[in-house]
Every structure is written in structure tokens, then in C-alpha cells.
Amino acid sequence: MRRRLTYSNLVAGLKVILPLAALGILSTLFLVSQEVDLESAIPFADVELEKRLRDRQITAPYFSGRTEQGHDITVTSATARPDQEDSSRIIADQIGALLTTQDGTEVTIRAEAGDMDGSFEEVILEGDVEILTSNGFTILTDEMTFGLTDARADTAGDVRAESALGTLTAGRMALRPSGENNEIYLFFTKGVQLVYTPTKTKR
């Protein structure tokens, strides 16, 4: 007489069959992996690894500190690496900086590239430098030196600024802490011109 397959018999059988099947699949994977050419499967892995080791590149570095006047400064970048010609300097790409003053004013700075000395006292920003202030200024220039210890900045050349007053152009711009409370001020010099845009009043 044929025995009837019960639920308990089925579970007991699966407990034996499934582990054996799993072992068979694993052994097949190991056999296949021995025949795979890893260099052809990942052609750029060794090149990328060698480049990072040679350049000593760091991804997404982060620096933050506070000035003697109590202003907070944060600097980030996409990558950073030592200068091959001067190992005491660091080259960075896609730099962003945020200056937050004691009174809550924020100055955001972006640049395509820059470099700084090993003491982290200042960073030289280059390539489409953009300065945004929380009180409504958008300033564009080609190069600017930004002090990390005292919240100072100086452009190397012409600047163009957009604000609620209109468009301002100048030969130089400086950012300085000033006054009894060390508040941050923008100073425009050398051929300053302002094209005033009157605010339209609603009728």
C-alpha cells in the first residue's frame, strides 16, 4: 500500500533537499568565478586605484572653524589633493564656503577650483567665483582670496554685484569685520559704478 505524503513528511524532506541544492549552487558559483577574467570585467578598477594612490586624492573633505571674532566658517569641496609642485599646498575642486556671523548674517561662496596652504589660514578661489549674501547681494568675480582665520576676503580683479538697488561694478571688493561688534561689511573700490533700478510701486 502506497504511503500518503503528509505535511510533516514534506517538511522533513525539504530540510534535506534544500541545503543540498544550496550547496550545489554555491559550488557552481565558485567554479564559474575561477574562470572569470577580473581585469576584463572591471577594466578601470586598477587605473582608478593607482590614480588615487599617486595623487593622494581625498573625496568630499570638510573643514570648519570659528574666528577670533566669533564668526563660523565652513569649507567643503568635491575633491582635494596635494599640489605636485608644492606639497605644502592643497588643490581642491568645486569649493563651497559658508560664513555665518554672530548676528546670523550668512555669506555663501562657490568656486570651480582653489588652493590653500597647509596651515589652512586662507584659500584662493578661482573660476566663476560667486558670493551670495543673506541680505540680497549676488557678487561675481574671477578670483578671490578668502581668509579662514579672520573672515576676510579680497578679490583679485573686477566684480559685478546685483542687489535690490541695481547693478554695481567695481575694480575690487573686500570683505572685512569692522566696528565694535565685528560685523561683516562689503567694501567696493576702484571705479565703482551703480546702475540704479527703481523699485516698481504697486498701484
CYANA upper distance limits for C-alpha pairs under 8 A (distance plus 0.5 A):
  5 LEU  CA      9 ASN  CA      6.64
  5 LEU  CA     10 LEU  CA      7.34
  6 THR  CA     10 LEU  CA      6.82
  7 TYR  CA     11 VAL  CA      6.80
  8 SER  CA     12 ALA  CA      6.66
  9 ASN  CA     13 GLY  CA      6.67
 10 LEU  CA     14 LEU  CA      6.71
 11 VAL  CA     15 LYS  CA      6.74
 12 ALA  CA     16 VAL  CA      7.44
 13 GLY  CA     17 ILE  CA      6.73
 14 LEU  CA     18 LEU  CA      6.10
 15 LYS  CA     19 PRO  CA      7.32
 16 VAL  CA     20 LEU  CA      7.10
 17 ILE  CA     21 ALA  CA      6.66
 18 LEU  CA     22 ALA  CA      6.62
 19 PRO  CA     23 LEU  CA      6.74
 20 LEU  CA     24 GLY  CA      6.79
 21 ALA  CA     25 ILE  CA      6.81
 22 ALA  CA     26 LEU  CA      6.71
 23 LEU  CA     27 SER  CA      6.62
 24 GLY  CA     28 THR  CA      6.78
 25 ILE  CA     29 LEU  CA      6.83
 26 LEU  CA     30 PHE  CA      6.84
 27 SER  CA     31 LEU  CA      6.74
 28 THR  CA     32 VAL  CA      6.69
 29 LEU  CA     33 SER  CA      6.53
 30 PHE  CA     34 GLN  CA      6.95
 31 LEU  CA     35 GLU  CA      7.59
 32 VAL  CA     36 VAL  CA      7.23
 36 VAL  CA     41 ALA  CA      8.19
 37 ASP  CA     41 ALA  CA      6.71
 38 LEU  CA     42 ILE  CA      6.54
 38 LEU  CA     43 PRO  CA      8.50
 39 GLU  CA     43 PRO  CA      5.86
 43 PRO  CA     47 VAL  CA      8.44
 44 PHE  CA     48 GLU  CA      6.54
 45 ALA  CA     49 LEU  CA      6.68
 46 ASP  CA     50 GLU  CA      6.55
 47 VAL  CA     51 LYS  CA      6.65
 48 GLU  CA     52 ARG  CA      6.77
 49 LEU  CA     53 LEU  CA      6.75
 50 GLU  CA     54 ARG  CA      6.51
 51 LYS  CA     55 ASP  CA      6.40
 51 LYS  CA     56 ARG  CA      8.46
 52 ARG  CA     56 ARG  CA      5.83
 52 ARG  CA     57 GLN  CA      5.88
 53 LEU  CA     57 GLN  CA      7.93
 55 ASP  CA     81 ARG  CA      6.92
 55 ASP  CA     82 PRO  CA      7.75
 56 ARG  CA     81 ARG  CA      6.39
 56 ARG  CA     82 PRO  CA      7.54
 57 GLN  CA     79 THR  CA      7.22
 57 GLN  CA     80 ALA  CA      6.21
 57 GLN  CA     81 ARG  CA      5.04
 57 GLN  CA     82 PRO  CA      8.10
 58 ILE  CA     79 THR  CA      6.04
 58 ILE  CA     80 ALA  CA      5.65
 58 ILE  CA     81 ARG  CA      6.66
 59 THR  CA     77 SER  CA      8.48
 59 THR  CA     78 ALA  CA      6.52
 59 THR  CA     79 THR  CA      5.04
 59 THR  CA     80 ALA  CA      7.09
 60 ALA  CA     76 THR  CA      7.23
 60 ALA  CA     77 SER  CA      6.04
 60 ALA  CA     78 ALA  CA      5.21
 60 ALA  CA     79 THR  CA      5.92
 60 ALA  CA     80 ALA  CA      8.11
 61 PRO  CA     76 THR  CA      6.35
 61 PRO  CA     77 SER  CA      6.52
 61 PRO  CA     78 ALA  CA      7.70
 61 PRO  CA     79 THR  CA      7.21
 61 PRO  CA     80 ALA  CA      7.34
 62 TYR  CA     74 THR  CA      8.00
 62 TYR  CA     75 VAL  CA      6.54
 62 TYR  CA     76 THR  CA      5.27
 62 TYR  CA     77 SER  CA      7.71
 63 PHE  CA     74 THR  CA      6.22
 63 PHE  CA     75 VAL  CA      5.60
 63 PHE  CA     76 THR  CA      6.87
 64 SER  CA     72 ASP  CA      7.97
 64 SER  CA     73 ILE  CA      6.08
 64 SER  CA     74 THR  CA      4.73
 64 SER  CA     75 VAL  CA      6.71
 65 GLY  CA     72 ASP  CA      6.46
 65 GLY  CA     73 ILE  CA      5.92
 65 GLY  CA     74 THR  CA      7.09
 65 GLY  CA    148 LEU  CA      8.43
 65 GLY  CA    149 THR  CA      8.47
 66 ARG  CA     70 GLY  CA      6.36
 66 ARG  CA     71 HIS  CA      6.00
 66 ARG  CA     72 ASP  CA      4.99
 66 ARG  CA     73 ILE  CA      6.49
 66 ARG  CA    149 THR  CA      7.86
 67 THR  CA     71 HIS  CA      5.80
 67 THR  CA     72 ASP  CA      7.03
 67 THR  CA     73 ILE  CA      8.11
 67 THR  CA    148 LEU  CA      8.08
 67 THR  CA    149 THR  CA      5.72
 67 THR  CA    150 ASP  CA      5.82
 67 THR  CA    151 ALA  CA      7.36
 68 GLU  CA    149 THR  CA      7.93
 68 GLU  CA    150 ASP  CA      7.24
 69 GLN  CA    150 ASP  CA      7.89
 69 GLN  CA    182 ASN  CA      6.93
 70 GLY  CA    101 THR  CA      7.77
 70 GLY  CA    102 GLN  CA      6.76
 71 HIS  CA     99 LEU  CA      7.49
 71 HIS  CA    100 THR  CA      6.31
 71 HIS  CA    101 THR  CA      5.03
 71 HIS  CA    102 GLN  CA      6.14
 71 HIS  CA    151 ALA  CA      7.86
 72 ASP  CA     98 LEU  CA      8.48
 72 ASP  CA     99 LEU  CA      6.29
 72 ASP  CA    100 THR  CA      5.61
 72 ASP  CA    101 THR  CA      6.89
 72 ASP  CA    102 GLN  CA      8.47
 73 ILE  CA     97 ALA  CA      7.66
 73 ILE  CA     98 LEU  CA      6.21
 73 ILE  CA     99 LEU  CA      5.17
 73 ILE  CA    100 THR  CA      6.98
 73 ILE  CA    148 LEU  CA      7.42
 73 ILE  CA    151 ALA  CA      8.22
 74 THR  CA     97 ALA  CA      6.03
 74 THR  CA     98 LEU  CA      5.67
 74 THR  CA     99 LEU  CA      7.17
 75 VAL  CA     95 ILE  CA      7.73
 75 VAL  CA     96 GLY  CA      6.27
 75 VAL  CA     97 ALA  CA      4.85
 75 VAL  CA     98 LEU  CA      7.06
 76 THR  CA     95 ILE  CA      6.29
 76 THR  CA     96 GLY  CA      5.74
 76 THR  CA     97 ALA  CA      6.84
 77 SER  CA     92 ALA  CA      6.79
 77 SER  CA     93 ASP  CA      6.40
 77 SER  CA     94 GLN  CA      5.78
 77 SER  CA     95 ILE  CA      4.75
 77 SER  CA     96 GLY  CA      6.53
 78 ALA  CA     92 ALA  CA      7.83
 78 ALA  CA     93 ASP  CA      6.19
 78 ALA  CA     94 GLN  CA      5.94
 78 ALA  CA     95 ILE  CA      7.35
 79 THR  CA     92 ALA  CA      6.08
 79 THR  CA     93 ASP  CA      6.01
 79 THR  CA     94 GLN  CA      8.02
 80 ALA  CA     90 ILE  CA      7.10
 80 ALA  CA     91 ILE  CA      6.06
 80 ALA  CA     92 ALA  CA      4.72
 80 ALA  CA     93 ASP  CA      7.12
 81 ARG  CA     90 ILE  CA      6.09
 81 ARG  CA     91 ILE  CA      5.89
 81 ARG  CA     92 ALA  CA      7.01
 82 PRO  CA     86 ASP  CA      8.10
 82 PRO  CA     87 SER  CA      5.96
 82 PRO  CA     88 SER  CA      7.77
 82 PRO  CA     89 ARG  CA      6.49
 82 PRO  CA     90 ILE  CA      4.95
 82 PRO  CA     91 ILE  CA      6.48
 83 ASP  CA     87 SER  CA      5.69
 83 ASP  CA     88 SER  CA      7.86
 83 ASP  CA     89 ARG  CA      6.08
 83 ASP  CA     90 ILE  CA      6.01
 83 ASP  CA     91 ILE  CA      6.39
 88 SER  CA    117 ASP  CA      6.64
 88 SER  CA    118 GLY  CA      5.78
 89 ARG  CA    115 ASP  CA      7.22
 89 ARG  CA    116 MET  CA      6.10
 89 ARG  CA    117 ASP  CA      4.92
 89 ARG  CA    118 GLY  CA      5.98
 90 ILE  CA    115 ASP  CA      5.82
 90 ILE  CA    116 MET  CA      5.82
 90 ILE  CA    117 ASP  CA      6.75
 90 ILE  CA    118 GLY  CA      7.35
 91 ILE  CA    113 ALA  CA      8.11
 91 ILE  CA    114 GLY  CA      6.46
 91 ILE  CA    115 ASP  CA      4.81
 91 ILE  CA    116 MET  CA      7.27
 92 ALA  CA    113 ALA  CA      6.20
 92 ALA  CA    114 GLY  CA      5.85
 92 ALA  CA    115 ASP  CA      6.32
 93 ASP  CA    112 GLU  CA      6.41
 93 ASP  CA    113 ALA  CA      4.85
 93 ASP  CA    114 GLY  CA      7.01
 94 GLN  CA    110 ARG  CA      7.86
 94 GLN  CA    111 ALA  CA      6.38
 94 GLN  CA    112 GLU  CA      5.02
 94 GLN  CA    113 ALA  CA      5.94
 95 ILE  CA    110 ARG  CA      6.24
 95 ILE  CA    111 ALA  CA      5.78
 95 ILE  CA    112 GLU  CA      6.74
 95 ILE  CA    113 ALA  CA      6.55
 95 ILE  CA    114 GLY  CA      7.47
 95 ILE  CA    125 LEU  CA      8.32
 96 GLY  CA    108 THR  CA      7.91
 96 GLY  CA    109 ILE  CA      6.13
 96 GLY  CA    110 ARG  CA      5.09
 96 GLY  CA    111 ALA  CA      7.14
 97 ALA  CA    108 THR  CA      6.31
 97 ALA  CA    109 ILE  CA      5.45
 97 ALA  CA    110 ARG  CA      7.00
 98 LEU  CA    106 GLU  CA      7.44
 98 LEU  CA    107 VAL  CA      6.30
 98 LEU  CA    108 THR  CA      5.14
 98 LEU  CA    109 ILE  CA      6.83
 99 LEU  CA    106 GLU  CA      6.11
 99 LEU  CA    107 VAL  CA      5.51
 99 LEU  CA    108 THR  CA      6.92
 99 LEU  CA    151 ALA  CA      8.04
100 THR  CA    104 GLY  CA      6.54
100 THR  CA    105 THR  CA      6.27
100 THR  CA    106 GLU  CA      5.10
100 THR  CA    107 VAL  CA      7.06
101 THR  CA    105 THR  CA      5.79
101 THR  CA    106 GLU  CA      6.97
101 THR  CA    183 GLU  CA      7.81
101 THR  CA    184 ILE  CA      7.78
102 GLN  CA    183 GLU  CA      8.35
103 ASP  CA    183 GLU  CA      8.35
105 THR  CA    133 THR  CA      8.07
105 THR  CA    134 SER  CA      6.54
105 THR  CA    135 ASN  CA      8.00
106 GLU  CA    133 THR  CA      6.33
106 GLU  CA    134 SER  CA      5.79
107 VAL  CA    131 ILE  CA      7.33
107 VAL  CA    132 LEU  CA      6.18
107 VAL  CA    133 THR  CA      5.00
107 VAL  CA    134 SER  CA      6.98
108 THR  CA    131 ILE  CA      6.22
108 THR  CA    132 LEU  CA      5.54
108 THR  CA    133 THR  CA      6.83
109 ILE  CA    129 VAL  CA      7.66
109 ILE  CA    130 GLU  CA      6.16
109 ILE  CA    131 ILE  CA      5.08
109 ILE  CA    132 LEU  CA      6.90
110 ARG  CA    129 VAL  CA      6.21
110 ARG  CA    130 GLU  CA      5.71
110 ARG  CA    131 ILE  CA      7.16
111 ALA  CA    125 LEU  CA      6.48
111 ALA  CA    126 GLU  CA      6.55
111 ALA  CA    127 GLY  CA      6.35
111 ALA  CA    128 ASP  CA      6.30
111 ALA  CA    129 VAL  CA      4.98
111 ALA  CA    130 GLU  CA      6.97
112 GLU  CA    125 LEU  CA      8.21
112 GLU  CA    126 GLU  CA      6.86
112 GLU  CA    127 GLY  CA      5.65
112 GLU  CA    128 ASP  CA      6.95
112 GLU  CA    129 VAL  CA      7.69
113 ALA  CA    125 LEU  CA      6.53
113 ALA  CA    126 GLU  CA      5.85
113 ALA  CA    127 GLY  CA      6.82
114 GLY  CA    123 VAL  CA      7.10
114 GLY  CA    124 ILE  CA      5.73
114 GLY  CA    125 LEU  CA      4.83
114 GLY  CA    126 GLU  CA      6.01
115 ASP  CA    123 VAL  CA      6.15
115 ASP  CA    124 ILE  CA      5.92
115 ASP  CA    125 LEU  CA      7.42
116 MET  CA    120 PHE  CA      6.81
116 MET  CA    121 GLU  CA      8.17
116 MET  CA    122 GLU  CA      6.42
116 MET  CA    123 VAL  CA      4.88
116 MET  CA    124 ILE  CA      6.73
117 ASP  CA    121 GLU  CA      7.45
117 ASP  CA    122 GLU  CA      7.42
117 ASP  CA    123 VAL  CA      7.81
120 PHE  CA    148 LEU  CA      7.34
121 GLU  CA    147 GLY  CA      6.52
121 GLU  CA    148 LEU  CA      5.65
121 GLU  CA    149 THR  CA      6.18
122 GLU  CA    145 THR  CA      7.33
122 GLU  CA    146 PHE  CA      6.01
122 GLU  CA    147 GLY  CA      4.72
122 GLU  CA    148 LEU  CA      5.59
122 GLU  CA    149 THR  CA      7.91
123 VAL  CA    145 THR  CA      6.34
123 VAL  CA    146 PHE  CA      5.83
123 VAL  CA    147 GLY  CA      7.02
123 VAL  CA    148 LEU  CA      7.77
124 ILE  CA    143 GLU  CA      7.74
124 ILE  CA    144 MET  CA      6.37
124 ILE  CA    145 THR  CA      4.92
124 ILE  CA    146 PHE  CA      6.80
125 LEU  CA    129 VAL  CA      7.28
125 LEU  CA    143 GLU  CA      6.04
125 LEU  CA    144 MET  CA      5.70
125 LEU  CA    145 THR  CA      6.60
125 LEU  CA    146 PHE  CA      7.93
126 GLU  CA    142 ASP  CA      6.38
126 GLU  CA    143 GLU  CA      5.04
126 GLU  CA    144 MET  CA      7.22
127 GLY  CA    142 ASP  CA      5.81
127 GLY  CA    143 GLU  CA      7.02
128 ASP  CA    140 LEU  CA      7.37
128 ASP  CA    141 THR  CA      6.75
128 ASP  CA    142 ASP  CA      5.83
128 ASP  CA    143 GLU  CA      8.23
129 VAL  CA    140 LEU  CA      6.28
129 VAL  CA    141 THR  CA      5.78
129 VAL  CA    142 ASP  CA      6.08
129 VAL  CA    143 GLU  CA      6.87
129 VAL  CA    144 MET  CA      7.85
130 GLU  CA    138 THR  CA      7.61
130 GLU  CA    139 ILE  CA      6.21
130 GLU  CA    140 LEU  CA      5.29
130 GLU  CA    141 THR  CA      7.20
131 ILE  CA    137 PHE  CA      8.24
131 ILE  CA    138 THR  CA      6.26
131 ILE  CA    139 ILE  CA      5.42
131 ILE  CA    140 LEU  CA      6.96
132 LEU  CA    136 GLY  CA      7.89
132 LEU  CA    137 PHE  CA      6.27
132 LEU  CA    138 THR  CA      5.22
132 LEU  CA    139 ILE  CA      6.94
133 THR  CA    137 PHE  CA      5.69
133 THR  CA    138 THR  CA      7.18
136 GLY  CA    163 SER  CA      6.20
136 GLY  CA    164 ALA  CA      7.38
137 PHE  CA    161 ALA  CA      7.05
137 PHE  CA    162 GLU  CA      6.28
137 PHE  CA    163 SER  CA      5.36
137 PHE  CA    164 ALA  CA      8.38
138 THR  CA    161 ALA  CA      5.99
138 THR  CA    162 GLU  CA      5.67
138 THR  CA    163 SER  CA      7.10
139 ILE  CA    159 VAL  CA      7.21
139 ILE  CA    160 ARG  CA      6.10
139 ILE  CA    161 ALA  CA      4.72
139 ILE  CA    162 GLU  CA      6.95
140 LEU  CA    159 VAL  CA      6.15
140 LEU  CA    160 ARG  CA      5.78
140 LEU  CA    161 ALA  CA      6.88
141 THR  CA    155 THR  CA      7.68
141 THR  CA    157 GLY  CA      7.62
141 THR  CA    158 ASP  CA      6.76
141 THR  CA    159 VAL  CA      5.31
141 THR  CA    160 ARG  CA      7.23
142 ASP  CA    155 THR  CA      8.44
142 ASP  CA    156 ALA  CA      8.10
142 ASP  CA    157 GLY  CA      7.62
142 ASP  CA    158 ASP  CA      8.25
142 ASP  CA    159 VAL  CA      8.47
143 GLU  CA    155 THR  CA      6.31
143 GLU  CA    156 ALA  CA      5.97
143 GLU  CA    157 GLY  CA      7.49
144 MET  CA    153 ALA  CA      7.25
144 MET  CA    154 ASP  CA      6.02
144 MET  CA    155 THR  CA      4.58
144 MET  CA    156 ALA  CA      6.16
145 THR  CA    153 ALA  CA      5.95
145 THR  CA    154 ASP  CA      5.82
145 THR  CA    155 THR  CA      6.81
145 THR  CA    156 ALA  CA      8.13
146 PHE  CA    151 ALA  CA      7.69
146 PHE  CA    152 ARG  CA      6.33
146 PHE  CA    153 ALA  CA      4.82
146 PHE  CA    154 ASP  CA      7.21
147 GLY  CA    151 ALA  CA      5.87
147 GLY  CA    152 ARG  CA      5.37
147 GLY  CA    153 ALA  CA      6.47
148 LEU  CA    152 ARG  CA      8.01
151 ALA  CA    175 LEU  CA      8.18
151 ALA  CA    176 ARG  CA      7.37
151 ALA  CA    177 PRO  CA      7.50
152 ARG  CA    174 ALA  CA      7.96
152 ARG  CA    175 LEU  CA      5.88
152 ARG  CA    176 ARG  CA      5.64
152 ARG  CA    177 PRO  CA      7.69
153 ALA  CA    174 ALA  CA      5.99
153 ALA  CA    175 LEU  CA      5.34
153 ALA  CA    176 ARG  CA      7.43
154 ASP  CA    172 ARG  CA      8.04
154 ASP  CA    173 MET  CA      6.46
154 ASP  CA    174 ALA  CA      5.01
154 ASP  CA    175 LEU  CA      7.01
155 THR  CA    159 VAL  CA      8.17
155 THR  CA    172 ARG  CA      6.34
155 THR  CA    173 MET  CA      6.03
155 THR  CA    174 ALA  CA      7.04
156 ALA  CA    172 ARG  CA      7.39
157 GLY  CA    171 GLY  CA      6.27
157 GLY  CA    172 ARG  CA      6.03
158 ASP  CA    169 THR  CA      7.84
158 ASP  CA    170 ALA  CA      6.21
158 ASP  CA    171 GLY  CA      4.72
158 ASP  CA    172 ARG  CA      5.99
158 ASP  CA    173 MET  CA      8.40
159 VAL  CA    169 THR  CA      6.23
159 VAL  CA    170 ALA  CA      5.96
159 VAL  CA    171 GLY  CA      6.78
159 VAL  CA    172 ARG  CA      6.80
159 VAL  CA    173 MET  CA      7.30
160 ARG  CA    167 THR  CA      7.70
160 ARG  CA    168 LEU  CA      6.29
160 ARG  CA    169 THR  CA      5.09
160 ARG  CA    170 ALA  CA      7.24
161 ALA  CA    167 THR  CA      6.27
161 ALA  CA    168 LEU  CA      5.46
161 ALA  CA    169 THR  CA      6.76
162 GLU  CA    166 GLY  CA      6.42
162 GLU  CA    167 THR  CA      5.26
162 GLU  CA    168 LEU  CA      6.87
163 SER  CA    167 THR  CA      7.05
164 ALA  CA    197 THR  CA      8.16
164 ALA  CA    199 THR  CA      8.45
165 LEU  CA    196 TYR  CA      6.14
165 LEU  CA    197 THR  CA      6.27
165 LEU  CA    198 PRO  CA      7.68
166 GLY  CA    194 LEU  CA      7.36
166 GLY  CA    195 VAL  CA      6.12
166 GLY  CA    196 TYR  CA      5.15
166 GLY  CA    197 THR  CA      5.15
166 GLY  CA    198 PRO  CA      8.33
167 THR  CA    194 LEU  CA      6.22
167 THR  CA    195 VAL  CA      5.69
167 THR  CA    196 TYR  CA      7.22
167 THR  CA    197 THR  CA      8.21
168 LEU  CA    192 VAL  CA      7.60
168 LEU  CA    193 GLN  CA      6.11
168 LEU  CA    194 LEU  CA      4.86
168 LEU  CA    195 VAL  CA      6.84
169 THR  CA    191 GLY  CA      8.30
169 THR  CA    192 VAL  CA      6.22
169 THR  CA    193 GLN  CA      5.80
169 THR  CA    194 LEU  CA      7.05
170 ALA  CA    188 PHE  CA      6.65
170 ALA  CA    189 THR  CA      6.51
170 ALA  CA    190 LYS  CA      6.36
170 ALA  CA    191 GLY  CA      5.91
170 ALA  CA    192 VAL  CA      4.86
170 ALA  CA    193 GLN  CA      6.94
171 GLY  CA    188 PHE  CA      8.20
171 GLY  CA    189 THR  CA      6.66
171 GLY  CA    190 LYS  CA      5.22
171 GLY  CA    191 GLY  CA      6.42
171 GLY  CA    192 VAL  CA      7.51
172 ARG  CA    188 PHE  CA      6.43
172 ARG  CA    189 THR  CA      5.80
172 ARG  CA    190 LYS  CA      6.58
173 MET  CA    186 LEU  CA      7.49
173 MET  CA    187 PHE  CA      6.08
173 MET  CA    188 PHE  CA      5.05
173 MET  CA    189 THR  CA      6.74
174 ALA  CA    186 LEU  CA      6.34
174 ALA  CA    187 PHE  CA      5.56
174 ALA  CA    188 PHE  CA      7.06
175 LEU  CA    184 ILE  CA      7.29
175 LEU  CA    185 TYR  CA      6.23
175 LEU  CA    186 LEU  CA      5.22
175 LEU  CA    187 PHE  CA      6.78
176 ARG  CA    184 ILE  CA      6.04
176 ARG  CA    185 TYR  CA      5.94
176 ARG  CA    186 LEU  CA      7.14
176 ARG  CA    187 PHE  CA      8.25
177 PRO  CA    182 ASN  CA      5.25
177 PRO  CA    183 GLU  CA      5.64
177 PRO  CA    184 ILE  CA      4.86
177 PRO  CA    185 TYR  CA      6.71
178 SER  CA    182 ASN  CA      5.07
178 SER  CA    183 GLU  CA      5.94
178 SER  CA    184 ILE  CA      6.81
178 SER  CA    185 TYR  CA      7.35
179 GLY  CA    183 GLU  CA      6.83
188 PHE  CA    192 VAL  CA      7.16
